[in-house]
């Protein structure tokens, strides 16, 4: 099944669903409060270095939603509580019906939860900000690593490296686990770390069987109205993870990827410093980024016989 041919190349940069009230807009998602639940709409916005870029990637919100659904279904079998209620548009409230063209395939009804004030990052390989910190200090989030590791090297075992959750365009900052305990509390931090590592290890094994290395991933958790810990937001998407093709993996350099690293690399190539106005992406970068996102979706969710 070729998802990219099925999904129209319409770009949804912002949703304006007047019958549902004013949304809260994140970097990618528009969140509508429906009273007893939230409606999460995944736009086609793309951010890099914590800045939202002017033009979107056609169908990106569809990919994020479908991959999140795939993984939420999987972790549910592991006994992990999550916020998803349904992504079946026919089960959405009646007032959503006029907006089928905008919502179907790219939106989810979710339970309300109070997000924890940290990003929960698990790294199985040395890349990105983790690689930069390792070069500088020999650590990631204050945790010492063996000497002499190469860029993109597989770590001896996956590590949990939390970060702050920045607001309003500020940059997330890596923090130590001890600093996370101060923000969240000791026992809850231990539970989140254990659960994050468990999800990553399960997902990494599942992805490897389909030819993809999950180098690292970012998860978010919250507390539901009863105080129970739940997995929220998106899960194991090209926005929140680094996906590398196994057959092209060579440690010692940056890797080809099925995620927004392609956009980051373009911005670095034009020496954009992140402080000036974000540049428009060329058509070729948009097209190739779209192709990478859809290839990740197809590799991870479609079986060899074409079934899901």
Buried (B, 14 or more C-beta within 10 A) or exposed (E): EEBBEEBEEEBBEEBEBEEBEEBEBBBBBBEBBBEEBBBBBBBBBBBBBEBBBEBBBBBBBBBBBBBBBBBBEBBEEEEBBBBBBEBEBEEBEEBBEEBEEBBBBBBBBBBBBEEBEBBBBBBBBBBBBBBBBBEEEBBBBBBEBEEEBEBBBBBEEBBBBBBBBEEEEEEBEBBBBEBBBEBBEEEBBBBBBEBBBBBBBBBBEBBEEBEBBBBBBBBBBBBBEEEEBBBBBBBBBBBBBBBBBEEEBEEEEBBBBBBBBBBBEBBEEEEBEEEEEBEEBEEEBBBBBBBBBBBBBBBBBBEEEEEE
